[in-house]
């Protein structure tokens, strides 16, 4: 028997007669501020659920689905979220510090003001995600897809870039900490991103993502920046 408690009152919210929550279904459930910390929730289903303010600290959520779920201010610090699906979820203000999110699916996900310090987003899909004001300090963005991601005021201080895709990201230059990113390998900036951002990006950043000095000069000339 597994008992799940409310984080604040410690009252029992759910009693489930199982040995593990692996592949458990919480479809459309109201689980606001429930404590799931440390549980094995691999492959669990949270689609359309409301887990606002819930704690998943240190939980194993590999392959779990939060499709279209309400995840505002939920806590996932140190959780294993490898391959988890957050497509169309509302994760505004959620905490993902130190989480393992390699291969996670986050297209169209609302991550406004989410805290993602030191998170591993290698091979993750963040296409069309809203990362406005998100804190990605020290995040690993190796092979991460940021197609059309909203990046205004996102903090990339000491973030690791390697084959990172910035496609149709006109607000890339409005990220904080671009002068501190760690470039392990070249990254991809497409035409739309370059057109909007080249006049505002430092030479050091453009060199870091793989452009030569001659290419940078040509881009400056093309986009009317001396």
Secondary structure, 3 states (H helix, E strand, C coil): CEEEEECCCCCEEEEECCCCCCCCECCCCECCCEECCCCECCCCECCCCECCCCECCCCECCCCECCCCECCCCECCCCECCCCECCCCECCCCECCCCECCCCECCCCECCCCECCCCECCCCECCCCECCCCECCCCEEECCECCCCECCCCECCCCEEECCEECCCCCHHHCECHHHCEECCCCEECHHHHHHHHHHCCHHHHHHCCCCHHHHHHHHHHCCCC
